[in-house]
Amino acid sequence: ESSYFSQSVERFSQRQFNAKIWDMNKNDSELRVYITDKQGIVIYDSKNLDLGGNYSQWRDVYLTLRGKYGARTTLRDPNDSTTSVMHVAAPILYKGEIVGVLAVAKPNISVQPFIELARQKMTIKSLWLLGVSLILGLVAVAWLTRSIRKLVDYATQLSQGKRASYPVIREPELAKLGEAMEVMREELEGKNYIENYVHTLTHEMKSPLSTIKGAAELLLESMPIAEREKFLGNILAETDRLQDFVQRLLALTTIEHRTSLKQPVRVDLEILSYDVIKQKEPIWNQKKITIKLESVGKPIVQGEYFLLEQAVINLLDNAIAYSQQGDVIVVYISVDECSATIFVRDQGSGVPDYAQEKVFERFYSLPRPITGKKSSGLGLCFVKEIAELHGGSIKLTNYEGGAEAILVFPKAI
């Protein structure tokens, strides 16, 4: 039986095989098998390295003979750490009694390639994990930075006095910050808005109220009917002026606080301008003024019809007010790749140089050429708010002896 076991181990050690373990080819076995008797004396050694040697004190044999798990690692050369050999032992039992030890030894260096391969795989996977984490981190940072940039742009536009829409922020904490900024903006703007309006209203309403009061006091005295009718006419005129002023102020107040359009539709500016001209026909006919409408292209924009109509009405009212009998007003509409533009040209006195930068300010007005009276000064400011709400712009310049209002809107896609 001993000879049979020895021959079997010899055949195994000489066997040629080709095993692939963890992507590595294994062609031979480096196992050493030895057997000791119950005194720990080596009675069989497959490598013939220490036949007859006393292994009773080696941990693998010593512990196994006492019914425990026996294993050890020993250096073949005490000065070379790469010569370590791992030994694992198992008891040989006969009739329930330990009569010997069977041990298997394998150089640790034989598993080093597998350790290196595992290390390489771990390194590669760690690099992949690091790369994926880096990419995810960059995406998260970019996402957060994008939201922060939105808030910065929003705050910058507000600080510059521009009309700004509150951005959509999906991060909960940043969204709370943005909402707090929006509330603060509304409160600050509301306070400043009220202060400015109260100051301006008292100034603008002082003159017509003084006129009404003066006329009313004079009416308390006896006077000819013709004089009485004159002062009553003054009261009615100033009352109409105040009523128009209040209505325009309410309209301007409503639109100044809006940051976006409500239910915008596609609007043809040529059709809209034609309708406005027809509405104003009794007025320009009475003044014997001619209005021409010219259009090039298809001026379709996206917006609120009522507001766009009000913008054109205000520009046409201005042109009529500054025109005299026999003048011609031209409403010209052009289209390019990105925008649709309305030009309203009159033959009035034009805009003085000192007023070029002020005509769109709230309550600023120039005297009419015939009556010498001023308007509420809210019309052009109202047009400017409408233009900006639609993403457009308004400009007023002099043009061939008259004034030209240029109203630009983004073209509908």
Helices and strands as residue ranges (DSSP letters): H 2-14, E 19-21, E 24-26, E 32-37, E 42-45, H 59-65, E 70-75, G 81-83, E 84-94, E 97-107, G 108-111, H 112-159, H 172-219, H 225-256, E 265-268, H 269-279, H 281-286, E 290-295, E 300-303, H 305-321, E 328-335, E 339-345, G 353-355, H 379-389, E 393-399, E 402-410
